[in-house]
Each structure stands twice: as structure tokens, then as C-alpha cells.
Amino acid sequence: MTQFERFFDPSTVSLKICGVTRLADAEQLVALGVDALGVNFWPKSKRYLAPEKAAWLGFLRGKILRVGVFVNENSDTALRLVQDGLLDVVQLHGDESPADAKPFRDAGVPFIKAIGIKTRDDLALATDYGAAGLLLDAHAPGVYGGTGETFDWDVARSFREQNPGLPVLLAGGIVPENAALAAQSVSPAALDIASGAEISPGIKDFQKVTALLTAIRF
């Protein structure tokens, strides 16, 4: 099984640490056995990394799944970073429509679509994207992730049960203290955590990361 397949395999819960901004932190995630990291290329993010400063991602190729997070952006930058060997997966974390995802489908580039959940109706178009996986997060208009807020996990569990062939990633307010409950309640393919694994925005707390890994390996 490839790194990509393991991450999206619903039979186990993987861990993605998002908002990584430094190579040293990324290398520590690799050493701990974290499955994936996310790098935020949205300029308004507290964890923003400019694409021209992302060359260090190349050193991690084959060591950890590298996910680039983009918000309502033209597909050209994301596709270029994949073609340059800096990213393995693209994450569309804005208000993108299924039509906006077409360039990635056409290029054969795997992508995750993030959807902010307020009610079950927010999932109406979820299966239309052709995504490798869906990231279900707390509904936070204009914030686009990293809020530290949870949502009703029953919605995520119900959607996963109704769509067993579509990997579900769970985000929003997950910390070491509730990670095991999140994993057991929803049985997602992965937990996606930013603020719950930090000292400050973009700077990772490896005691928390270790605790998260322990929590999901039940």
C-alpha cells in the first residue's frame, strides 16, 4: 500500500498536521510517524507560507504525504507546485464549486475538498467534486479553517456511513483530549489538526502531536 493509499484508507485513522511553516517541524513530524502535513498557501492565514518559500517541501518527498491548502485560488499555482514535486495532494478549502475542481480532475491531481458543516444541507454537493477525500470542518464563513471550533460529529458519521467509498477527514476543534473520542465517534480516514497541535500559529507542539498519535492508535 502506498503512502497515499494508507492515508485515505478508512480502516485506520491517520493523522494530518496542518499549518506547517518550517522544515524543522516537518522533519520532526516525519520522525514521529505522522502520516501527512498541510501547508497553507492562503495569504490571509495565520499559518501562511508563500509559494516561493516552499522549496523545502521537496526534501520531504516520499517521507510524508504533503498537502497544499488553497482558498478560492486559480488552479495554476497549485498545479505548478504539484508538477514541481513539492506537493502530493491539493486541498481546496474555500467556496470552490465542483466546476472549480475540474482542472485537478483533468490533470489527474488528487485533491481534498473541505466543507464547513453547519447542517446536513452543507453536504448536498459533496459527492459531485470527484475528490480523493472530503474534509469536514466547522462552519466558519470567511475564516476557512484553523478556528478550533467543533461541529456535530453525528453529521460526519452519518455521511461516512452513507458514502463508504469516499474517505472522510475530520477537522475542527480536535485536541489531544478529544482526539480518541473523535476517532471512535466518526471512524474517519484521518483527523486533520492545526491549532490543536501548536504552541502558536504555525509553530508545532510535539508533546501535543505525540499525544494525538497515542490517542488515535487505540
DABEL-V480748 format. One record per residue. N is the residue number from 0. RES is the residue in three letters. SS is DSSP state (~ for helix, > for strand, _ for the rest). PHI is phi in degrees with one decimal (NA if undefined). D_CENTER is the distance of its C-alpha to the mean C-alpha in Angstrom with 2 decimals. Layout:
n=N res=RES ss=SS phi=PHI d_center=D_CENTER
n=N res=RES ss=SS phi=PHI d_center=D_CENTER
This chain:
n=0 res=MET ss=_ phi=NA d_center=20.01
n=1 res=THR ss=_ phi=-76.5 d_center=17.85
n=2 res=GLN ss=~ phi=-56.4 d_center=14.80
n=3 res=PHE ss=~ phi=-62.3 d_center=12.81
n=4 res=GLU ss=~ phi=-65.1 d_center=14.78
n=5 res=ARG ss=~ phi=-63.0 d_center=14.39
n=6 res=PHE ss=~ phi=-62.8 d_center=10.63
n=7 res=PHE ss=~ phi=-90.7 d_center=10.98
n=8 res=ASP ss=_ phi=-68.7 d_center=14.32
n=9 res=PRO ss=_ phi=-76.0 d_center=14.78
n=10 res=SER ss=_ phi=-78.5 d_center=17.70
n=11 res=THR ss=_ phi=-134.6 d_center=15.87
n=12 res=VAL ss=_ phi=-99.9 d_center=12.97
n=13 res=SER ss=> phi=-89.6 d_center=10.67
n=14 res=LEU ss=> phi=-126.4 d_center=8.99
n=15 res=LYS ss=> phi=-116.9 d_center=6.00
n=16 res=ILE ss=> phi=-102.0 d_center=7.53
n=17 res=CYS ss=> phi=-104.3 d_center=6.39
n=18 res=GLY ss=_ phi=80.4 d_center=9.45
n=19 res=VAL ss=_ phi=-75.5 d_center=11.45
n=20 res=THR ss=_ phi=-124.6 d_center=14.69
n=21 res=ARG ss=_ phi=-134.1 d_center=17.17
n=22 res=LEU ss=~ phi=-60.4 d_center=18.05
n=23 res=ALA ss=~ phi=-60.2 d_center=19.75
n=24 res=ASP ss=~ phi=-65.8 d_center=16.75
n=25 res=ALA ss=~ phi=-61.3 d_center=14.79
n=26 res=GLU ss=~ phi=-65.1 d_center=17.91
n=27 res=GLN ss=~ phi=-69.1 d_center=18.13
n=28 res=LEU ss=~ phi=-61.9 d_center=14.70
n=29 res=VAL ss=~ phi=-60.1 d_center=16.11
n=30 res=ALA ss=~ phi=-61.4 d_center=19.34
n=31 res=LEU ss=~ phi=-80.6 d_center=17.94
n=32 res=GLY ss=_ phi=89.8 d_center=16.29
n=33 res=VAL ss=_ phi=-66.9 d_center=12.59
n=34 res=ASP ss=_ phi=-77.1 d_center=10.87
n=35 res=ALA ss=> phi=-152.0 d_center=8.08
n=36 res=LEU ss=> phi=-127.6 d_center=7.60
n=37 res=GLY ss=> phi=-117.6 d_center=6.10
n=38 res=VAL ss=> phi=-119.3 d_center=9.19
n=39 res=ASN ss=> phi=-94.5 d_center=10.00
n=40 res=PHE ss=_ phi=-103.2 d_center=12.84
n=41 res=TRP ss=_ phi=-90.0 d_center=13.83
n=42 res=PRO ss=_ phi=-57.6 d_center=17.30
n=43 res=LYS ss=_ phi=-86.9 d_center=17.52
n=44 res=SER ss=_ phi=-75.2 d_center=14.66
n=45 res=LYS ss=_ phi=-68.3 d_center=16.07
n=46 res=ARG ss=_ phi=-115.7 d_center=13.73
n=47 res=TYR ss=> phi=-65.6 d_center=14.77
n=48 res=LEU ss=_ phi=-123.7 d_center=15.55
n=49 res=ALA ss=_ phi=-67.7 d_center=18.12
n=50 res=PRO ss=~ phi=-53.9 d_center=17.78
n=51 res=GLU ss=~ phi=-71.4 d_center=21.24
n=52 res=LYS ss=~ phi=-107.0 d_center=20.21
n=53 res=ALA ss=_ phi=-99.6 d_center=17.42
n=54 res=ALA ss=~ phi=-59.0 d_center=19.95
n=55 res=TRP ss=~ phi=-63.2 d_center=19.14
n=56 res=LEU ss=~ phi=-61.6 d_center=16.02
n=57 res=GLY ss=~ phi=-62.3 d_center=18.74
n=58 res=PHE ss=~ phi=-71.0 d_center=19.99
n=59 res=LEU ss=~ phi=-100.1 d_center=16.93
n=60 res=ARG ss=_ phi=-58.2 d_center=17.28
n=61 res=GLY ss=_ phi=82.9 d_center=17.56
n=62 res=LYS ss=_ phi=-98.7 d_center=16.79
n=63 res=ILE ss=_ phi=-158.8 d_center=13.02
n=64 res=LEU ss=> phi=-71.1 d_center=10.37
n=65 res=ARG ss=> phi=-104.5 d_center=9.69
n=66 res=VAL ss=> phi=-114.5 d_center=6.95
n=67 res=GLY ss=> phi=-100.6 d_center=8.59
n=68 res=VAL ss=> phi=-99.3 d_center=7.71
n=69 res=PHE ss=> phi=-130.4 d_center=10.90
n=70 res=VAL ss=_ phi=-126.2 d_center=12.78
n=71 res=ASN ss=_ phi=50.2 d_center=15.88
n=72 res=GLU ss=_ phi=-112.5 d_center=16.84
n=73 res=ASN ss=_ phi=-55.1 d_center=19.15
n=74 res=SER ss=~ phi=-69.6 d_center=17.66
n=75 res=ASP ss=~ phi=-59.5 d_center=20.00
n=76 res=THR ss=~ phi=-63.5 d_center=18.14
n=77 res=ALA ss=~ phi=-62.6 d_center=14.93
n=78 res=LEU ss=~ phi=-64.5 d_center=17.26
n=79 res=ARG ss=~ phi=-65.4 d_center=19.37
n=80 res=LEU ss=~ phi=-65.8 d_center=16.78
n=81 res=VAL ss=~ phi=-67.3 d_center=15.99
n=82 res=GLN ss=~ phi=-63.0 d_center=19.77
n=83 res=ASP ss=_ phi=-80.1 d_center=20.45
n=84 res=GLY ss=_ phi=80.6 d_center=18.53
n=85 res=LEU ss=_ phi=-98.2 d_center=16.02
n=86 res=LEU ss=_ phi=-130.9 d_center=12.80
n=87 res=ASP ss=_ phi=-103.1 d_center=12.10
n=88 res=VAL ss=> phi=-139.9 d_center=9.46
n=89 res=VAL ss=> phi=-104.0 d_center=9.11
n=90 res=GLN ss=> phi=-116.5 d_center=6.70
n=91 res=LEU ss=> phi=-93.6 d_center=9.42
n=92 res=HIS ss=_ phi=-115.5 d_center=8.98
n=93 res=GLY ss=_ phi=-114.3 d_center=12.73
n=94 res=ASP ss=_ phi=-101.8 d_center=15.68
n=95 res=GLU ss=_ phi=-61.5 d_center=15.65
n=96 res=SER ss=_ phi=-91.9 d_center=17.98
n=97 res=PRO ss=_ phi=-55.1 d_center=18.16
n=98 res=ALA ss=_ phi=-66.2 d_center=20.73
n=99 res=ASP ss=_ phi=-66.0 d_center=18.48
n=100 res=ALA ss=_ phi=-85.6 d_center=16.30
n=101 res=LYS ss=~ phi=-57.3 d_center=19.57
n=102 res=PRO ss=~ phi=-58.0 d_center=19.65
n=103 res=PHE ss=~ phi=-75.7 d_center=16.61
n=104 res=ARG ss=~ phi=-61.9 d_center=18.24
n=105 res=ASP ss=~ phi=-64.5 d_center=21.50
n=106 res=ALA ss=~ phi=-85.2 d_center=20.35
n=107 res=GLY ss=_ phi=70.5 d_center=18.76
n=108 res=VAL ss=_ phi=-93.9 d_center=15.43
n=109 res=PRO ss=_ phi=-67.8 d_center=12.56
n=110 res=PHE ss=> phi=-142.0 d_center=9.94
n=111 res=ILE ss=> phi=-106.9 d_center=7.29
n=112 res=LYS ss=> phi=-107.2 d_center=8.90
n=113 res=ALA ss=> phi=-89.5 d_center=7.93
n=114 res=ILE ss=> phi=-132.2 d_center=11.17
n=115 res=GLY ss=> phi=-77.8 d_center=12.80
n=116 res=ILE ss=> phi=-105.9 d_center=15.10
n=117 res=LYS ss=_ phi=-114.7 d_center=18.65
n=118 res=THR ss=_ phi=-137.3 d_center=20.59
n=119 res=ARG ss=~ phi=-60.0 d_center=20.38
n=120 res=ASP ss=~ phi=-63.0 d_center=21.57
n=121 res=ASP ss=~ phi=-66.4 d_center=18.22
n=122 res=LEU ss=~ phi=-99.3 d_center=17.27
n=123 res=ALA ss=_ phi=-57.4 d_center=20.40
n=124 res=LEU ss=_ phi=-102.9 d_center=18.95
n=125 res=ALA ss=~ phi=-56.3 d_center=15.75
n=126 res=THR ss=~ phi=-84.6 d_center=17.38
n=127 res=ASP ss=~ phi=-85.8 d_center=18.87
n=128 res=TYR ss=_ phi=-78.5 d_center=16.02
n=129 res=GLY ss=_ phi=72.7 d_center=16.26
n=130 res=ALA ss=_ phi=-79.9 d_center=12.53
n=131 res=ALA ss=_ phi=-69.3 d_center=11.50
n=132 res=GLY ss=> phi=-165.6 d_center=9.33
n=133 res=LEU ss=> phi=-112.6 d_center=8.87
n=134 res=LEU ss=> phi=-101.3 d_center=6.44
n=135 res=LEU ss=> phi=-97.6 d_center=9.38
n=136 res=ASP ss=> phi=-130.9 d_center=9.76
n=137 res=ALA ss=> phi=-68.1 d_center=13.13
n=138 res=HIS ss=_ phi=-72.5 d_center=15.34
n=139 res=ALA ss=_ phi=-146.8 d_center=16.02
n=140 res=PRO ss=_ phi=-53.5 d_center=17.90
n=141 res=GLY ss=_ phi=81.9 d_center=17.78
n=142 res=VAL ss=_ phi=-99.9 d_center=15.33
n=143 res=TYR ss=_ phi=58.7 d_center=11.95
n=144 res=GLY ss=_ phi=94.6 d_center=9.75
n=145 res=GLY ss=_ phi=72.1 d_center=10.72
n=146 res=THR ss=_ phi=-84.5 d_center=13.79
n=147 res=GLY ss=_ phi=77.8 d_center=14.11
n=148 res=GLU ss=_ phi=-101.3 d_center=15.46
n=149 res=THR ss=_ phi=-92.2 d_center=15.24
n=150 res=PHE ss=_ phi=-138.2 d_center=16.28
n=151 res=ASP ss=_ phi=-71.4 d_center=18.41
n=152 res=TRP ss=~ phi=-66.2 d_center=16.67
n=153 res=ASP ss=~ phi=-61.9 d_center=19.60
n=154 res=VAL ss=~ phi=-64.4 d_center=18.26
n=155 res=ALA ss=~ phi=-66.4 d_center=15.08
n=156 res=ARG ss=~ phi=-64.0 d_center=17.40
n=157 res=SER ss=~ phi=-61.9 d_center=19.89
n=158 res=PHE ss=~ phi=-64.0 d_center=17.63
n=159 res=ARG ss=~ phi=-60.8 d_center=16.40
n=160 res=GLU ss=~ phi=-66.4 d_center=20.09
n=161 res=GLN ss=~ phi=-80.5 d_center=21.21
n=162 res=ASN ss=_ phi=-131.5 d_center=18.81
n=163 res=PRO ss=_ phi=-64.1 d_center=18.86
n=164 res=GLY ss=_ phi=-89.5 d_center=18.10
n=165 res=LEU ss=_ phi=-115.7 d_center=14.73
n=166 res=PRO ss=> phi=-59.0 d_center=11.82
n=167 res=VAL ss=> phi=-112.0 d_center=10.21
n=168 res=LEU ss=> phi=-105.9 d_center=7.05
n=169 res=LEU ss=> phi=-113.9 d_center=8.35
n=170 res=ALA ss=> phi=-137.4 d_center=7.78
n=171 res=GLY ss=_ phi=103.6 d_center=10.78
n=172 res=GLY ss=_ phi=70.0 d_center=13.48
n=173 res=ILE ss=_ phi=-88.7 d_center=12.67
n=174 res=VAL ss=_ phi=-132.1 d_center=14.98
n=175 res=PRO ss=_ phi=-54.2 d_center=16.99
n=176 res=GLU ss=_ phi=-72.0 d_center=19.66
n=177 res=ASN ss=_ phi=-119.5 d_center=17.87
n=178 res=ALA ss=~ phi=-63.9 d_center=15.18
n=179 res=ALA ss=~ phi=-63.3 d_center=17.79
n=180 res=LEU ss=~ phi=-63.8 d_center=18.75
n=181 res=ALA ss=~ phi=-61.2 d_center=15.29
n=182 res=ALA ss=~ phi=-64.1 d_center=15.00
n=183 res=GLN ss=~ phi=-73.7 d_center=18.60
n=184 res=SER ss=~ phi=-72.8 d_center=18.66
n=185 res=VAL ss=~ phi=-108.8 d_center=15.95
n=186 res=SER ss=_ phi=52.7 d_center=15.64
n=187 res=PRO ss=_ phi=-75.7 d_center=12.04
n=188 res=ALA ss=_ phi=-68.8 d_center=10.86
n=189 res=ALA ss=> phi=-158.6 d_center=8.31
n=190 res=LEU ss=> phi=-99.0 d_center=7.86
n=191 res=ASP ss=> phi=-117.3 d_center=5.03
n=192 res=ILE ss=> phi=-131.6 d_center=7.68
n=193 res=ALA ss=_ phi=-116.9 d_center=9.11
n=194 res=SER ss=~ phi=-63.8 d_center=12.67
n=195 res=GLY ss=~ phi=-76.1 d_center=13.39
n=196 res=ALA ss=~ phi=-134.3 d_center=13.47
n=197 res=GLU ss=> phi=-128.4 d_center=15.48
n=198 res=ILE ss=> phi=-86.4 d_center=19.12
n=199 res=SER ss=> phi=-151.9 d_center=18.64
n=200 res=PRO ss=_ phi=-52.4 d_center=16.01
n=201 res=GLY ss=_ phi=87.9 d_center=14.64
n=202 res=ILE ss=> phi=-114.6 d_center=16.86
n=203 res=LYS ss=> phi=-85.4 d_center=15.59
n=204 res=ASP ss=_ phi=-107.7 d_center=17.75
n=205 res=PHE ss=~ phi=-80.1 d_center=18.19
n=206 res=GLN ss=~ phi=-67.0 d_center=20.29
n=207 res=LYS ss=~ phi=-66.6 d_center=17.46
n=208 res=VAL ss=~ phi=-61.8 d_center=15.12
n=209 res=THR ss=~ phi=-61.4 d_center=18.07
n=210 res=ALA ss=~ phi=-64.0 d_center=18.64
n=211 res=LEU ss=~ phi=-64.7 d_center=15.16
n=212 res=LEU ss=~ phi=-61.2 d_center=15.72
n=213 res=THR ss=~ phi=-61.8 d_center=19.17
n=214 res=ALA ss=~ phi=-65.3 d_center=18.16
n=215 res=ILE ss=~ phi=-89.0 d_center=16.04
n=216 res=ARG ss=_ phi=-96.8 d_center=18.61
n=217 res=PHE ss=_ phi=-88.4 d_center=21.20
